[in-house]
Amino acid sequence: MRSTKELIKSLSTKSLFKLIGICCSAFYIPVAIIMAFLALAGIVPANLNGRELTGFLGFIVPLFTAPIFIAILTVAHWAVLAIGLAIAKYWFRKREDKIKGNSVQI
């Protein structure tokens, strides 16, 4: 098993974006499918612009809004985590240089 330091060093912002996108999709697509079937059956209505929709329209709404929701969440999470990843990489590099006795000039 890889250590946290090795994992952080191996991640790039591109691979981080892919990982977040896959994780968001793996969670929200099944939820959207469940909500679509619940709206189709009239158990839980789908909301669109304050209107409660059931039946076929209620079935379509969660399926079409899920990709938009996933894209927004992926970008928002990536923006925050990419900054944290850059800080962590800098911190680990500075710490390794300090341990080796090399000074890093900024």
Secondary structure, DSSP 8 states (H G I E B T S, - for coil): ---HHHHHHH--HHHHHHHHHHHHHHHHHHHHHHHHHHHHHTSS-EEETTEEE-HHHHHHHHHHHHHHHHHHHHHHHHHHHHHHHHHHHHHHHHHHHHHHT-----
